[in-house]
Amino acid sequence: RLLAPHVARVGGAGLAAFCTDFTTRLKTAWPPADTAAAVELGAVFGDFATNVDLSEIAAELRTLDEWTQAAARGGSTQPPTEVIHAFGRIGAFVTNNC
């Protein structure tokens, strides 16, 4: 597995958990190398997108979730510009808030 099982479903984990998961797991797993990796990343980004502590970057997390879902269905695992920018904005958020 690409990500530890406890990372795949975060529920209400909040900002601290996101910061840890982003810097230790998600950042190094991005972009997904194949469709299996896209499935795992999509689940994580989708869960974090619904976390109220991350509302400032919820749109970016949804963008990553939607794109990874498309990649998991056989689309390209090479992220388009809008997805790259969304990931960059999330990285900036982590830098400024974690």
Secondary structure, DSSP 8 states (H G I E B T S, - for coil): --S-HHHH--TT-HHHHHHHHIIIIIHHH-S-SSHHHHHHHHHHHHHHHT-GGGGGGHHHHHHHHHHHHHHHTT--SS--HHHHHHHHHHHHHHHHH-
